[in-house]
Amino acid sequence: MWWHDPGFLYLYFSPYNPNQMFRNILFTITLALFLQNVSMAQTEELFNGKDLDGWTVYGTEKWYVEEGLLVCESGPDKEYGYLGTVKEYKNFELDLEFKQGADGNSGVFFRSSIDGTKIAGWQVEVAPPGSNTGGIYESYGRGWLITPDPDKDKFLKFEDWNSMKIQVIDDKVTTWLNGKEMITLTDEKIGQATGSIALQIHSGGGIKIWWRNIRIKPL
């Protein structure tokens, strides 16, 4: 490879090269752009801002795109609903933004599988204040595995945009809300699973949530 060529390195870094400073700067910029392109190539846009391509709707609740935003809204049945990725993911970093309206009870599932509106997997909670946003819940299983310290609830900006990061590596899960770490969990059962990413709308009616900038980087 070119960066292993001693002659190339001599050309850029030799103290006898009159254009050394310029060449060093050029080399640094080129290398930075190369590394940036590698990083961007690994990141997938899960939501294209136009339609639900790459996703599957489960249930009768409403999922639609409006002004470049992904919207989930309670339907007439007022039941659970899910929007799951067609692809499955094992280890990853997932970044997204959400804004809650009305009740705002939702969640982000990982390593999940869905049959009708029954889901198996783990949910990173997205909920109104005082309801453990950023915690991990196992549906149809053990229930709450971990909840954030109550003092961290102040990081949630209800009815405003929030950023969430979810990192899943083997049996370890870490979540962040608006740049603040909410929980870290190590769980053997999680480590054995794989599956899709899924957004949830809770049962009960009266719920509306907006999503944007949904990106995943497989690890």
Protein Blocks (a to p, Z undefined) as FASTA:
>chain_A
ZZlpmklmmmmmomklmklmmmmmmmmmmmmmmmmmmmmmmpccfbgolamghiacedjb
dcddeehiacddddfkopacddddfbdcfbdcdddddddehjlpacddehiacehjaccd
dddddddehilpoiacdehilmpabdcdfklmmmpcghiacddddddehjaccddeehia
fbdcddfklmmpgcdddddddehijiacddehiacddZZ
